[in-house]
């Protein structure tokens, strides 16, 4: 009799408090598809937008579009500008770098970023 090998599902986790070493479990890695975002509700009521690029790198930014106040960035289009990945808001199309949260269309605007890992 042969037993099937155990499979472990990787869990995506976010650090929601920079001062603490607490990681908040968000979803299974299988919920993230390259080029598509997923929204996650955080313990304090905020939402994060999670993304995985085609190389497997993970990103997490605030889901709230600072120009409209709507929680929609997870539904935005993924692209890159000068080799840096971004998401374009589905509403007014402003682009936010996934690594830094900086708005490529308005230097005065940023969104929060979250440290992300799998475990």
Residue pairs with C-beta under 8 A, 6 or more apart in sequence:
9 28
9 29
9 30
10 28
10 29
10 118
10 119
11 25
11 26
11 27
11 28
11 29
11 118
11 119
12 25
12 26
12 27
12 28
12 29
12 31
12 32
12 50
12 58
12 116
12 117
12 118
13 23
13 24
13 25
13 26
13 116
13 117
13 118
13 119
14 23
14 24
14 26
14 40
14 42
14 48
14 50
14 60
14 114
14 115
14 116
15 21
15 22
15 23
15 24
15 114
15 115
15 116
15 117
16 22
16 24
16 42
16 43
16 44
16 114
18 115
23 117
23 119
24 42
24 43
26 40
26 48
26 50
27 38
27 40
27 50
29 52
29 118
31 38
32 38
32 50
32 51
32 52
32 58
33 52
34 52
34 53
34 54
34 56
35 53
35 54
35 78
36 51
36 78
37 49
37 50
37 51
37 73
37 74
37 75
37 76
37 78
37 87
38 49
38 50
38 51
38 74
39 47
39 48
39 49
39 50
39 63
39 71
39 74
39 75
40 47
40 48
40 49
40 50
40 63
41 47
42 48
46 62
46 63
46 64
47 62
47 63
47 64
47 71
47 74
48 60
48 61
48 62
48 63
48 114
49 60
49 61
49 62
49 63
49 73
49 74
49 76
49 87
50 58
50 59
50 60
50 74
50 116
51 58
51 59
51 60
51 61
51 74
51 78
51 85
51 87
51 98
52 58
52 59
53 59
53 78
53 85
53 98
57 85
58 116
58 117
58 118
59 85
59 98
59 99
59 113
59 116
60 113
60 114
60 115
60 116
61 73
61 87
61 96
61 98
61 101
61 111
61 112
61 113
61 114
62 73
62 101
62 111
62 112
62 113
63 71
63 72
63 73
63 74
64 70
64 71
64 73
64 111
65 71
65 72
65 73
65 89
65 91
65 92
65 94
66 103
66 109
66 110
66 111
67 89
67 91
67 92
67 94
67 109
68 89
68 91
68 92
70 91
72 89
72 90
72 91
73 87
73 89
73 96
73 111
75 90
76 87
76 88
76 89
76 90
77 87
77 88
77 90
78 85
78 86
78 87
78 88
78 98
79 85
79 86
79 87
79 88
79 95
80 86
81 95
81 97
81 104
84 97
84 98
84 99
85 97
85 98
85 99
86 95
86 96
86 97
86 98
86 104
87 95
87 96
87 98
88 94
88 95
88 96
89 95
89 96
94 103
94 104
94 105
94 106
94 109
95 103
95 104
95 105
96 102
96 103
96 104
96 110
96 111
97 104
98 113
99 113
100 110
100 113
101 110
101 111
101 112
101 113
102 110
103 109
103 110
103 111
